[in-house]
Amino acid sequence: MAEANWTVGRVAERSGVRVSTLHFYEKRGLINSTRNSGNQRRYKADVLRRIAIIKAAQKMGISLESILSAFKALPAERTPTMQDWAKLSARWQEDLNARIAYLERLRDSMTGCIGCGCLSMKNCPIYNEGDKLGKGKAGAVILERKPA
């Protein structure tokens, strides 16, 4: 097993994240370190792979909570592998596809309002006559509906 001898500064430099970000990740349970006799943080080199996964997932819009949940399924004592990444990314693919579909519906529904700005009662896709949608749930629910 590799020795935990990477300083927080070295990890920050190699991973491209700030020291404060590493502390934040550690506080959230996404990465871990040990302490040396001088009470300084020391990391194993495999922390770089975990940070790379965090950064890649965040670029896809995956929340830190979801990343942490996925990491809990991984063994803490070894470097995540390509197979681990395949499993993690598969878990997030469905969520990503749903968000893409939602954004496409949002884009397609909003062009009428953005184009003229009149909020026409006949053509506006977000008009809620008589607040009939208020009986179902709060918020702008028309845009969240899936097409029929």
C-alpha positions in Angstrom: 0.0 0.0 0.0 1.3 3.4 -0.9 2.5 5.7 1.9 0.6 8.9 2.6 3.3 11.4 2.0 1.8 14.0 -0.3 1.4 17.4 1.2 -1.7 19.4 0.7 0.3 21.9 -1.4 1.6 19.2 -3.7 -1.9 17.7 -4.1 -3.3 21.1 -4.9 -0.6 21.8 -7.5 -1.0 18.4 -9.2 -4.8 18.4 -9.2 -5.3 22.0 -10.1 -7.6 22.8 -7.2 -7.0 25.2 -4.3 -5.8 24.1 -0.9 -9.1 25.4 0.5 -11.0 23.2 -1.9 -9.1 20.1 -0.7 -10.0 21.0 2.8 -13.6 21.4 1.8 -13.6 18.0 0.0 -12.1 16.4 3.0 -14.7 18.0 5.3 -17.5 16.7 3.1 -16.0 13.1 3.1 -15.0 13.1 -0.6 -11.3 12.6 0.1 -9.3 11.7 3.2 -5.9 12.3 4.6 -3.8 11.2 7.6 -1.8 13.4 9.9 1.9 13.2 10.4 3.7 13.7 13.7 3.6 17.5 13.2 -0.2 17.3 12.7 0.1 18.2 9.0 -2.2 16.6 6.4 -0.7 13.9 4.2 -2.4 12.3 1.3 -1.8 9.1 -0.7 -1.2 9.6 -4.4 -4.5 8.0 -5.3 -6.3 11.1 -4.0 -5.5 12.6 -7.4 -7.8 10.1 -9.1 -10.6 10.8 -6.7 -10.2 14.6 -7.3 -10.2 14.0 -11.1 -13.5 12.1 -10.8 -14.9 14.9 -8.6 -13.9 17.5 -11.2 -15.2 15.5 -14.2 -18.5 14.8 -12.4 -18.9 18.5 -11.4 -18.4 19.5 -15.1 -21.3 17.3 -15.9 -23.4 19.1 -13.3 -23.4 16.2 -10.8 -23.8 17.4 -7.2 -21.3 16.8 -4.5 -23.9 14.8 -2.6 -24.3 12.5 -5.6 -20.6 12.1 -6.0 -20.2 11.3 -2.3 -23.0 8.7 -2.5 -21.2 7.1 -5.5 -17.8 7.2 -3.7 -19.4 5.3 -0.8 -19.7 2.3 -3.1 -16.0 2.3 -3.9 -13.3 0.8 -1.6 -11.6 3.6 0.3 -8.3 1.8 0.3 -7.5 1.7 -3.4 -7.3 3.9 -6.4 -10.5 4.1 -8.4 -10.2 2.1 -11.6 -11.5 2.6 -15.1 -14.2 0.0 -14.2 -15.1 2.2 -11.2 -15.5 5.2 -13.4 -17.7 3.2 -15.8 -20.0 2.3 -13.0 -20.1 5.9 -11.6 -20.7 7.5 -14.9 -23.5 5.0 -15.7 -25.2 6.0 -12.5 -25.2 9.6 -13.6 -26.1 9.1 -17.3 -29.8 8.8 -16.7 -29.9 12.0 -14.6 -27.9 13.8 -17.2 -30.2 12.7 -20.0 -33.2 13.9 -17.9 -31.7 17.3 -17.3 -30.9 17.6 -21.0 -34.5 16.8 -22.0 -35.8 19.3 -19.4 -33.5 22.0 -20.8 -34.6 21.3 -24.3 -38.3 21.5 -23.2 -37.5 24.8 -21.4 -35.8 26.2 -24.5 -38.6 25.1 -26.8 -41.3 26.5 -24.5 -39.7 29.9 -23.8 -39.1 31.1 -27.4 -42.6 32.6 -27.6 -42.1 34.7 -24.5 -38.5 35.6 -25.1 -39.4 36.6 -28.7 -42.0 39.2 -28.0 -42.1 39.7 -24.2 -45.8 40.3 -24.2 -46.9 37.3 -22.1 -49.9 36.9 -24.5 -52.8 35.1 -22.7 -53.5 33.0 -25.8 -50.0 32.0 -26.8 -47.9 32.2 -23.6 -46.7 28.7 -22.6 -46.4 29.7 -19.0 -49.7 31.4 -18.5 -51.7 29.8 -15.7 -55.3 31.0 -16.1 -57.3 30.9 -12.8 -54.2 29.4 -11.0 -55.5 25.9 -11.9 -51.9 24.5 -11.5 -51.7 25.9 -8.0 -54.0 23.0 -6.9 -51.3 20.5 -8.0 -48.1 21.9 -6.6 -46.2 25.2 -6.0 -43.9 26.9 -8.5 -43.6 27.1 -12.2 -44.9 23.7 -13.0 -45.8 24.1 -16.6 -42.2 24.0 -17.8 -41.6 20.9 -15.7 -44.3 18.9 -17.3 -43.3 16.2 -19.7 -44.8 16.5 -23.2 -47.9 14.4 -23.8 
